[in-house]
């Protein structure tokens, strides 16, 4: 690895001719990091927080196999698998790093030769329209992707604005061209997923339409407007559904040259002639409102046919976002990992409104966002931990708008709840907790959201009192979620308790002492699941008795979800001092943490949890999944905080890389990456809803955080090296800091944080 030479901390470098030039942060991003199985990222073209996320899909694995869940589909959450030899096509919506999936809308692929309207198979790609490809002829950068389709000798290039995807195809042989538009294709697909699809050929260049699906989002509608840069001379389609009733459309031959296409599953084609060296361009605009909205988005964002100009503009947008942190690293590898992590963090949530501010709400009606930009894709069980706190620091305006989006969701919800896991005008109810309240409280406590605190507090309280939700009624009645009738009962109690603490912090800031006191009482309910006899958090029945046959190492059937009692039992981020006391004092607590990182765990204990693999485990500490992300920082509440420094640097080094397997678990819409960004800078938000960030061990040599308005916060790690992982002294604006945290206000005021690094553990004030 080559060592970088640091010239300056300012955000510009000097070109050979002496002129100041803006840094190109996009040059340090590798979109292929995490494209192997557990990363579940995609390498395609997307603008920062863009609705259109245009990327190749490499197979068509069905969700169902022999009437049951097909575990092979899990590898295709993002649509792309590095090990696959073929590309099916290029669809316009994707999730980045989730452990479940949906989307994959409006797949396009250019073909030559005989028309084929089925995707074929990996083993027999020639049977369908898919094509083989090679990674040697593939590349990506922020906002851009390219690949050669070997079966057709076509170069495909993709770029995108927030609402429009743009394709450029270059043909290396002459012949008939068919551009396939597959409206049946999807990610996590099954025969009943497409509810209906509809298309209109408006002219010999323009096509509009929509499709409705019922999947993870059970009522999801996406509209599109597609344009070609030159006329097609023929078109047609094939339906995969076989309806008995056809009405009087039977008087037409709908398969060819008929300008209206409707059915549950449609694959259409558009014919062109191509000379060798010729190019064809396609634009695809999306809307959740209407085809008219899609056309407005197209006209507003990409009214031209200059592919290179759009690519350059999207790269500039990425550069502006990535420049929020100017980082200098020990070597090139760390620089790539850091900026790729920041890139991943700025992919989701996604803008979910048309250019005129209209959007589809949770009630499926059309609403107008007058004073905010509406967002979707809230993977909150994952992202409240570090991603949203990172936005609170680096993206305050977007944080404000995301909270407004959540409050609008709550007002449109028939349940009166803030989002749990929501996307595309749907609540999909995935995972546990009600962690929107954490995001809201964190932004309120840190002064980022100040618009209407009574409204925000009411939304959070109403959410936390909806007794029909996931054991919440039992939790309010008993002070814990009982195991009888509730899977993952302990995890639910622990997460509800933390969320209730977050509501109390919001209530305190809003000046409501009654709600503050009542939710602080609820925040202490985590104690009800601690079994002093076993020394673990443990499931208990509604009659108060402990569940027998308890195995604290098992991730399945023990009252936890995606974790075991060793990891999840430490989930009390809002009250580490009390947890230490309950577990028998500091000495026993430190011994517990030490053991966690070195003990062995057998395969049988993780065999039934597909989100956890050996790649993401150190001892019994599971970094490849979210519930333990705060654990390395818990030594800060003991007399041995140097062990936090040691563990954090070990995780940064072992769990992240700059290759396709560079993520040790699902990125989960940016949470895994946000942990890296915070930790590499030297601090982490252990309990969002507090204004404190707790120290670890910075990996960067230096960083400059652009706070806007001309303010900057500088971080310097003096004597930084791979060996100097410990912190001898911490200074804030030149003054020694005699505590293990820094506040949000101290960062946003601007100034300088200095870490003096050493290879020797040092004692610090807690």
GINOR-V603085 format. One record per run of one state. SS is the DSSP state (A for helix, B for strand, O for the rest). FROM is the first residue (numbers start at 1). TO is the last residue. If there is no record, write none. Layout:
BEGIN
SS;FROM;TO + SS;FROM;TO
END
This chain:
BEGIN
O;1;2 + B;3;3 + O;4;11 + B;12;14 + O;15;19 + B;20;22 + O;23;24 + A;25;28 + O;29;44 + B;45;46 + O;47;52 + B;53;57 + O;58;61 + B;62;62 + O;63;63 + B;64;65 + O;66;67 + B;68;69 + O;70;70 + A;71;76 + O;77;85 + B;86;87 + O;88;88 + B;89;91 + O;92;106 + B;107;112 + O;113;124 + A;125;127 + O;128;130 + B;131;132 + O;133;134 + A;135;137 + B;138;141 + O;142;143 + B;144;149 + O;150;153 + B;154;160 + O;161;163 + B;164;171 + O;172;174 + B;175;182 + O;183;188 + B;189;189 + O;190;193 + B;194;201 + O;202;205 + B;206;213 + O;214;219 + B;220;228 + O;229;233 + B;234;239 + O;240;246 + A;247;251 + O;252;255 + B;256;256 + O;257;259 + B;260;263 + O;264;265 + B;266;274 + O;275;278 + B;279;287 + O;288;290 + A;291;301 + O;302;306 + A;307;322 + O;323;324 + B;325;328 + O;329;330 + B;331;331 + A;332;345 + O;346;349 + B;350;351 + O;352;357 + B;358;360 + O;361;365 + B;366;368 + O;369;374 + B;375;376 + O;377;377 + B;378;379 + A;380;383 + O;384;386 + A;387;394 + O;395;395 + A;396;412 + O;413;420 + B;421;423 + O;424;425 + B;426;427 + O;428;435 + A;436;445 + O;446;452 + A;453;464 + O;465;471 + A;472;478 + O;479;488 + A;489;510 + O;511;512 + A;513;529 + B;530;531 + O;532;535 + B;536;537 + O;538;539 + B;540;540 + O;541;545 + B;546;546 + O;547;564 + A;565;568 + O;569;575 + A;576;582 + O;583;585 + A;586;598 + O;599;602 + A;603;605 + O;606;613 + A;614;616 + B;617;618 + O;619;620 + B;621;622 + O;623;625 + A;626;628 + O;629;630 + A;631;637 + O;638;641 + A;642;654 + O;655;655 + B;656;656 + O;657;662 + B;663;663 + O;664;667 + A;668;681 + O;682;682 + B;683;684 + O;685;691 + B;692;695 + O;696;701 + B;702;708 + O;709;710 + B;711;718 + O;719;725 + B;726;732 + O;733;734 + B;735;736 + O;737;740 + B;741;743 + A;744;748 + O;749;750 + B;751;758 + O;759;766
END
